[in-house]
Amino acid sequence: MTIDDYFSGVSRRSRKFVFLGGSGSGKSETAIAFALALSRQAETVHFFDRVHFFDMDQSKPVYRSRDVRADLQETGVCFHAAYELMDAPVVPAAVVSCLKDERCCVLMDIGGNEKGAVNIGQYKEFLLQENTLVYFVINCYRPFFSNAFQLSERIETIRGLAGIKKLSYIMNPYLGPQMTPEDFYGGCEQTRRMLRDISEEPALAAASEELRISGAPDGLPLLRIRRHFFYGG
């Protein structure tokens, strides 16, 4: 299946997309690429009026979606974020109104730790609806995600705190600019083994635009990511 086919299908069935993932998983980069792809869909298929992107990551990471607000807005994505008051996290306004509006396509970029899981738990009544997809982004090259036990432990914690029953998984093996095609395919194989050990399967794979690969393993849709975060040079 091509990535265009994948987005054509999900844009018909789903209106709400949630992105979770541990530190360094590439969650925010993946969510941004997803939002841009859905915004292009909105221009052609008219299943929804506009894509609304909510940066709800409250874990104080180095990289945040709000840092590329202008890039998203230039493509027609409506960007929402709230900034901390001292150390108190603030939820962006308009979350509930957009979740209720069937003409809105909503993406929520949420921290993958316990704080993030609790954060989305307050929206459980919307996120358990059939038109919602909750993605968990996995980078097997990051600490605490290198084996099935660690992965399962994190997934079950998030499911319990957020009240989410079903997750879809995105394989995003990434080592940085020095990444090779062999690293990508090896990481995909490792991730697939971990998922199978816990009776799960990936929904799609993600890779940087500059990585020279022909596609994802086993015909999975491949989401190409334009890297936005280059802190520290």
Helices and strands as residue ranges (DSSP letters): H 3-13, E 16-21, H 27-44, E 50-55, G 65-68, H 69-74, E 78-81, H 95-100, E 104-109, H 114-121, H 124-127, E 132-138, H 148-162, E 168-171, H 181-197, E 202-208, G 217-219, E 222-225
